[in-house]
Structures are given as C-alpha cells and as structure tokens.
Amino acid sequence: MAGHSQFKNIMYRKGAQDAKRAKLFSKLIREVTVAAKTGLPDPDGNPRLRAAVSACRVANMPKDNIERAIKKAAGGDDGDNFEEIRYEGYGPGGVAVIVEALTDNRNRTASEVRAAFSKHGGNLGETGAVSFMFDRVGLIHYPLDKGDSEAIFEAALESGAEDVISGDGGHDVYCAPDDFSVVRDALEEALGDPEAAHLDWRPQNTIEVAQSEAETLLKMIDALDDNDDVQRVAANFDISEDVMAQLGG
C-alpha cells in the first residue's frame, strides 16, 4: 500500500454505510460550491467545477443535488463561505502528511486537524514544512475496466501526460499542473469520464513503515479522512503487503 490520496480512497469505498455516504456527499457538494463560486457556474467553462461534478456522478449523487448546489453558489445565497487551507506535518514513523481542507471556520478545523495528529503521535508543522518533499501534479484516475495498461498508456502519451501508474486499484495518469485541463479533456475524449480528476501531491520518495507504526498511521489518516472539512490527505508512506496482511488490511 503506497502513499495515500484521500480523494481516491473515498472514491473506492462505494460500499460504505449510509453515514460514510452522507459524509462523502457533504465533501463533494462543498467542492462543487467552491468551484462554482470561484469560476463560471457552467461545468463546460469551468474545469474545476466539471471535475467536481464528475466526482459527484461517480459517487451516484442525485443530479438534483448537484444542480441545486451550483445554482445556490452562483446566486450567492448559499450562506457558506469556504476557505481553502493546507496543513502540513509528520505522522508516525516520520511520514510526511499534507492535509487539504475547505472550511467555514478556520479555528475549528485547525484545532481538529492538530488533535488528529497529536492523538496518533504526529506533529502538525507550519505551511511548507513537508510540501517540498512532494511534487504538485495533475491526477486523472481511471478504473481498470477502461482498458489495459498499454491502452491507457497510449492515450496518456497522446494527451501530453507525463506518467502512468497502473495497478489493482486502476490507472493513475499524471501531468504537469499547467497541463491538467488539456490532458484531462484529451483523455475524456479518448476514454470517457475519469473516476477522479484533480490536482494532487505526489511524494518524491516514500518511507517504509514498520508494523509497529503502520496501524497508528492508518488510524491517523482515517481520523483526518473522517473530518468533514478535510477534502484530501496525501502522505509519503509505503506499507508492505506482509504488514498489511498482518494488520488485516
């Protein structure tokens, strides 16, 4: 189990219970709201909103919910003003962690994120404390049924992407942030809608985590994932298959 991207993680947990589903919907609607407020309310003319709407569809969110959120945000009468904040710190085993949040209460979110780190033996640092260990990239994710690794690689090469990683969880296509919209549009034309598409933090190197620290690290990441204000979590860990098997993962 290498690295961690919260967005991908929740996209893969489609069989979650109702409480998890409601939490996921809340996070996705929050992203739709911010995207619609910061750009055009039309997904065709707003790449961030188009990606947010696509994520909602993958999660089987009712179309009415999506359209209602866009209309409220465009009309300025939703009453919510969300702020984008990034937190950085270290988890168990010296793992570098980046947390991206959308919040309407900076103090509440900072307190809750700090508590999640502290409770699990981590330390929250200043902005910039660990982000230098990651590359800012565009990430477009496709499930395995969209094609084999060779077909996805060819499509990615044609689109101008920089890298493709294929595995049991699907295909991750990476590109430079400035090329994100162009690459995603080209892939959509070739392969259809992606399961996820957003800017992400890709670790330059990963840290092997021992069993004694792996369980606590995963609990910390789950605690962050479960926070309503947290949209994405990225970390530079690697947990071997043997350790995951011992943890029952």
C-alpha positions as CSV (number, residue, x, y, z in Angstrom):
1,M,0.0,0.0,0.0
2,A,1.9,3.0,-1.2
3,G,1.1,6.6,-0.5
4,H,-2.3,8.0,0.2
5,S,-4.7,10.2,-1.6
6,Q,-7.9,10.8,0.3
7,F,-10.0,11.6,-2.7
8,K,-9.1,8.3,-4.4
9,N,-9.6,6.5,-1.2
10,I,-13.2,7.6,-0.8
11,M,-13.9,7.0,-4.5
12,Y,-13.0,3.4,-4.0
13,R,-15.2,2.9,-0.9
14,K,-18.5,2.8,-2.7
15,G,-20.0,0.2,-0.5
16,A,-19.7,2.3,2.6
17,Q,-22.5,2.6,5.1
18,D,-25.1,5.5,4.9
19,A,-23.1,7.6,7.4
20,K,-20.0,7.4,5.2
21,R,-22.1,8.1,2.1
22,A,-23.6,11.2,3.7
23,K,-20.1,12.4,4.7
24,L,-18.8,11.9,1.1
25,F,-21.8,13.8,-0.4
26,S,-21.1,16.6,2.0
27,K,-17.4,16.8,0.9
28,L,-18.3,16.7,-2.7
29,I,-21.0,19.3,-2.5
30,R,-18.6,21.6,-0.7
31,E,-16.1,21.3,-3.6
32,V,-18.9,21.9,-6.1
33,T,-19.9,25.1,-4.1
34,V,-16.4,26.5,-4.1
35,A,-15.8,25.6,-7.7
36,A,-19.0,27.3,-8.8
37,K,-18.2,30.4,-6.7
38,T,-14.6,30.8,-7.9
39,G,-15.4,30.4,-11.6
40,L,-18.3,30.1,-14.1
41,P,-21.4,28.2,-12.9
42,D,-21.2,26.2,-16.1
43,P,-19.1,23.0,-15.9
44,D,-18.2,23.3,-19.6
45,G,-16.5,26.6,-19.0
46,N,-15.1,25.8,-15.5
47,P,-12.6,22.9,-15.4
48,R,-12.7,22.7,-11.6
49,L,-16.4,22.5,-11.5
50,R,-16.5,19.9,-14.3
51,A,-14.1,17.7,-12.2
52,A,-16.3,18.2,-9.1
53,V,-19.5,17.3,-10.9
54,S,-17.8,14.2,-12.4
55,A,-16.8,13.1,-8.9
56,C,-20.4,13.5,-7.8
57,R,-21.7,11.4,-10.6
58,V,-19.2,8.6,-9.8
59,A,-20.5,8.7,-6.2
60,N,-24.0,8.3,-7.6
61,M,-25.2,11.6,-6.2
62,P,-28.6,12.6,-7.4
63,K,-28.5,15.1,-10.3
64,D,-30.9,17.4,-8.5
65,N,-28.5,17.8,-5.6
66,I,-25.6,18.8,-7.9
67,E,-27.7,21.3,-9.8
68,R,-29.2,22.8,-6.7
69,A,-25.7,23.3,-5.2
70,I,-24.5,25.1,-8.4
71,K,-27.5,27.4,-8.5
72,K,-27.1,28.3,-4.9
73,A,-23.5,29.1,-5.3
74,A,-24.0,31.0,-8.5
75,G,-26.7,33.1,-6.8
76,G,-24.6,33.9,-3.8
77,D,-27.4,32.8,-1.4
78,D,-26.0,29.6,-0.1
79,G,-24.7,31.4,3.0
80,D,-21.5,29.4,3.0
81,N,-18.1,31.0,2.5
82,F,-15.4,28.3,2.4
83,E,-11.7,28.9,2.7
84,E,-9.1,26.6,1.2
85,I,-6.4,25.8,3.8
86,R,-3.4,23.4,3.7
87,Y,-1.9,21.8,6.8
88,E,1.4,20.0,6.8
89,G,3.1,17.8,9.4
90,Y,4.6,14.4,10.3
91,G,2.8,11.3,11.3
92,P,4.2,8.1,13.0
93,G,7.4,6.9,11.6
94,G,8.4,10.3,10.3
95,V,5.8,10.1,7.4
96,A,5.2,13.5,5.8
97,V,1.5,14.4,5.6
98,I,-0.4,17.1,3.7
99,V,-4.0,17.9,4.5
100,E,-6.2,20.0,2.2
101,A,-9.3,21.4,3.7
102,L,-12.3,23.6,2.8
103,T,-13.7,25.2,5.9
104,D,-16.1,27.9,7.0
105,N,-14.3,28.1,10.4
106,R,-10.5,28.2,10.3
107,N,-10.1,27.9,14.1
108,R,-12.3,24.8,14.4
109,T,-10.6,23.0,11.5
110,A,-7.1,23.8,12.8
111,S,-7.9,22.5,16.2
112,E,-9.4,19.3,14.9
113,V,-6.6,18.6,12.5
114,R,-4.0,19.3,15.2
115,A,-5.8,16.9,17.5
116,A,-5.8,14.1,14.9
117,F,-2.1,14.5,14.6
118,S,-1.3,14.7,18.3
119,K,-3.6,11.8,19.3
120,H,-1.7,9.5,17.0
121,G,1.8,10.5,17.8
122,G,2.1,13.0,14.9
123,N,3.1,16.7,14.8
124,L,1.5,19.5,12.9
125,G,4.0,21.9,11.4
126,E,4.0,25.2,9.5
127,T,2.9,25.6,5.9
128,G,5.8,24.4,3.8
129,A,7.1,22.0,6.4
130,V,6.8,19.0,4.2
131,S,5.4,20.1,0.8
132,F,9.0,20.3,-0.6
133,M,9.0,16.5,-0.4
134,F,6.1,16.3,-2.9
135,D,5.5,17.4,-6.5
136,R,2.4,19.2,-7.3
137,V,0.8,17.3,-10.2
138,G,-2.4,16.8,-12.1
139,L,-4.0,13.4,-11.4
140,I,-6.6,11.7,-13.6
141,H,-7.8,8.3,-12.4
142,Y,-9.5,5.6,-14.5
143,P,-10.8,2.3,-13.3
144,L,-9.5,-1.0,-14.7
145,D,-12.5,-1.5,-17.0
146,K,-11.5,1.5,-19.1
147,G,-8.7,-0.5,-20.7
148,D,-5.5,-2.4,-20.1
149,S,-2.3,-0.6,-19.1
150,E,-1.0,-0.4,-22.7
151,A,-4.2,1.2,-24.0
152,I,-4.2,3.7,-21.1
153,F,-0.5,4.5,-21.6
154,E,-1.0,5.2,-25.3
155,A,-4.0,7.5,-24.6
156,A,-2.0,9.3,-21.9
157,L,1.0,9.7,-24.2
158,E,-1.2,11.2,-26.9
159,S,-2.8,13.6,-24.3
160,G,0.5,15.1,-23.2
161,A,0.6,13.3,-19.8
162,E,4.0,12.7,-18.1
163,D,3.5,9.4,-16.3
164,V,1.0,6.5,-15.9
165,I,0.9,4.1,-12.9
166,S,-1.4,1.1,-13.4
167,G,-2.2,-1.4,-10.6
168,D,-5.0,-3.3,-8.9
169,G,-6.7,0.0,-8.0
170,G,-6.9,1.3,-11.6
171,H,-4.8,3.6,-13.7
172,D,-3.4,6.9,-12.4
173,V,-2.3,9.4,-15.1
174,Y,-0.1,12.2,-14.0
175,C,0.7,15.5,-15.7
176,A,2.1,19.0,-15.0
177,P,-0.4,21.2,-13.2
178,D,-0.4,23.7,-16.1
179,D,-1.3,21.0,-18.5
180,F,-4.1,19.5,-16.3
181,S,-7.1,20.8,-18.2
182,V,-5.7,20.0,-21.6
183,V,-4.7,16.5,-20.6
184,R,-7.9,15.7,-18.9
185,D,-10.0,16.9,-21.8
186,A,-8.0,14.8,-24.2
187,L,-8.4,11.7,-22.0
188,E,-12.1,12.3,-21.7
189,E,-12.4,12.3,-25.4
190,A,-10.4,9.1,-25.8
191,L,-11.5,7.2,-22.7
192,G,-14.7,8.8,-21.4
193,D,-15.2,10.5,-18.0
194,P,-12.5,9.7,-15.4
195,E,-13.3,8.4,-11.9
196,A,-11.4,11.2,-10.4
197,A,-9.5,14.3,-11.7
198,H,-7.8,16.9,-9.6
199,L,-4.5,18.5,-8.6
200,D,-2.7,16.3,-6.1
201,W,0.5,16.0,-4.1
202,R,2.8,13.2,-5.3
203,P,5.6,12.1,-3.0
204,Q,9.1,12.3,-4.5
205,N,10.1,9.3,-2.3
206,T,8.3,7.0,0.1
207,I,9.1,5.8,3.6
208,E,8.8,2.2,4.5
209,V,6.6,2.0,7.6
210,A,7.0,-0.9,10.1
211,Q,4.1,-2.8,11.5
212,S,4.5,-1.1,14.9
213,E,3.8,2.3,13.4
214,A,1.6,1.3,10.4
215,E,-1.6,0.7,12.4
216,T,-1.3,4.1,14.2
217,L,-0.5,5.9,11.0
218,L,-3.6,4.4,9.2
219,K,-5.7,5.4,12.2
220,M,-4.5,8.9,12.0
221,I,-5.2,9.2,8.3
222,D,-8.7,7.7,8.8
223,A,-9.3,10.3,11.5
224,L,-8.3,13.0,9.1
225,D,-10.4,11.5,6.3
226,D,-13.5,11.4,8.6
227,N,-13.3,15.2,9.3
228,D,-16.0,17.0,7.4
229,D,-13.7,19.9,6.5
230,V,-10.9,17.7,5.1
231,Q,-11.0,17.2,1.3
232,R,-7.8,15.3,0.6
233,V,-4.9,13.8,2.5
234,A,-1.5,12.9,0.9
235,A,1.4,11.1,2.6
236,N,4.7,9.6,1.6
237,F,4.4,6.2,3.2
238,D,4.8,2.7,1.9
239,I,3.4,-0.3,3.8
240,S,4.5,-3.8,2.6
241,E,1.9,-6.4,1.6
242,D,3.1,-8.6,4.5
243,V,2.5,-5.8,7.0
244,M,-0.9,-5.0,5.5
245,A,-1.8,-8.7,5.8
246,Q,-0.8,-8.8,9.4
247,L,-3.0,-5.7,10.0
248,G,-5.9,-7.4,8.3
249,G,-5.9,-4.8,5.5
